């Protein structure tokens, strides 16, 4: 699915065709949609990187484009691992920004619903920073969910003689491992961005990037604490 957004005097509008200053968002694109992305300037290999489950956060740039890959959190309750991470690719080229992800994510809902009043699709690097900010906020939200779920399982575990609760805790332990790995790789990539001139041209962008790094670091600390608590809990009940 392809969605094309552009900031106008009426706010963020959904367009039918590509335009200058647009944000193209591709969710699990079909072969025809991938071909459109290629026609709009995104090289095929970067589309595949964005859809590859195993790709880690990184940044590549030359004089024509900047490609950023960040790992975002998703919640799939029906999965064996309910909380995990997936890659999101961002290509900034010419006068547009293209984002590609295999899964729809809640991080985009605040962006399209007008949460950030200074978000403008024409300011492509600032839009990327807002995506980072919503990514970090989503990590924190899901980590709080995990902590609440662990507390509920702990209450059941005290009254149970079965292994089901321990196996459930093991799922959360795997989720925390995925979160920790993704958050650390995101942090390394964002530190590289902080050294780039394009993300330091405006004071607003500098402040926004600092906010992103602070939120990401808070999520790292939170996942470390949750991991230690969960490990001790499992050892105690095992």
C-alpha positions, 0 to 999 in steps of 0.5 A: 500500500502506498500513501502520499502525504503533503503539508499544505495550508490546510494541514497534512493532505493525502494525495493521489500522485507524487508531488514536490515536497511529498512524503511517500509511505509504503507499507508492505509494497506490492511488486507494482508499488516497488516499481513505482518507488524505483521510478521515483528514485529509490534504488531497488536494493534499499527497498529490499533492505527496508523489507528484510527482517534481519537488517540492522539500523544504519545510515548511508549517504552520498551527494544525491540521497541519504538512506536511514534504516531504523528498527521500530517496535511492533506488537503482535499478540498472536505471535510466539514473541508478542513484542519484536522489532522490524526495519523501517527504511527512509530515503531522503532524495531530491525534494521528497522523503520515502519510507518503507516498512513491511508492517503498518505501525502505530508510530505513524498515527500521531504523525498523520493525525497532526500531533506535531504542529511543526511537522512539514513534509517539505522539511524532510530531515525534520520529518525523519526526526519526528519519526525517530521521536515517535519510534522512541515513544512507542518503545517506552509505551510497549515496555510499560505494557511488558512490565505490566504483563510480567507483573500479572504473570508473576501474580499467577505464578505464585499460585500455580504449579504449572510451567505455562507461566514460566514459558510466558515469561520466556516470551517476554524475555525474548521480546526484551532481548529484541528491544535491547538489540534494536535500541542500541543499534538505533542509538549508534545510528543516531549518534552518527546523525548528530555529527551530520551537518544536515541535521544541525543546520537549524536549532529546532532540529538540534533540539529535536535530535537531542530529545530523540537521543534522550528518549532512546536512552531512557528506553535502553535503561528501561529495557535493561532494568526490566531484563534484570528483574525478569531474569531474577524472577525466572531464576527464583521461580525455576 
